[in-house]
Amino acid sequence: MTEIFERKNAIDEAAQKQEKLTARLERKVGQLVIEKEFLEKKCDQLGIDLSERESIHRTRLDRRVEEKRYFGQYGWQRSVDG
């Protein structure tokens, strides 16, 4: 009979841990969104064009994706990560 209550308590503890983790992650996401919006506003006030930076980042990302496809296609490993 005690096994029933022990298992229920274990499930409740696991659910509480998951809820705490979820709440902490939601707070962190909210904080990061606020920081991002603040920085975007400051960049706008200072005349910094973020679209140019994003396109540079996308170009680098596209190049890395293409390299992974190329090297992966032939089963090669890159010796230097760039």
N, C-alpha and C positions, 0 to 999 in steps of 0.2 A: 504494500500500500504506500509506503514512503517513496518508492521509485516514481510513482505517478507525480507526486508533488515536486520531487527533485528535478524531473525532466521539465515540468512546467516552469519552474524557477529558472532553469538553464535557458529555456527558450525566451523567457521574459528578459533575462539579462542580455542575451544576444540581441534582442530587438531594441533594448535601451541603448546598447552600444552603437547599433546601426543608426538609430535616431540622432544620437549625439554627433556622430560622424557626419551625417547628412546635414544637420544644422550648422556645424562648423564649416563645412564646405560651401553651403549656401551663403553664409556670412562672408567668406573669403571671396566668392564670386562677386557678391555685391560690392565689396570694397574695391576689387579690381576694376569693376565697371565704372565706379565713381572716379577712381584715379585716372582711368583712360579718358573719360569725358572731360575731366579737369585739364589733362595734358593736351587734348585736342583743342580745347577752348584757348589755352595759353598759346599754342602754336598758331592758331588763327589770329590771336591778338598781335603776335610777333611777326606775322606774315610768313610763317613757315608753311610751305606747301607739302602736305602729307601724301598727296596722290603720287608725286614723283618718287618719294621714298618707297611707297608700296609697290610701284611698278619695278623698281630696282630689286626689291626683295623677291617679287614674283619671278623675275628673270633668273635670279640665283636659284630659286626653288625649282623652276622649270629645268634648269641645267642639271641640277642634282638628280631630278627624276629621270631625265633622259640618260644620264650616266649610269644610274642603277639599272635601267632597262637594258642598256648596251652591255654592261659588264655581266648582268644577270643572265642575259640571253646566251652568252658564251661560257658561263660558269667561271668567269674570272673574278679575282679579288683585286681591288685597287691597293697599291702598295702605300700610297700617300693620300690621306683624306684631305680634301680641299674645299 
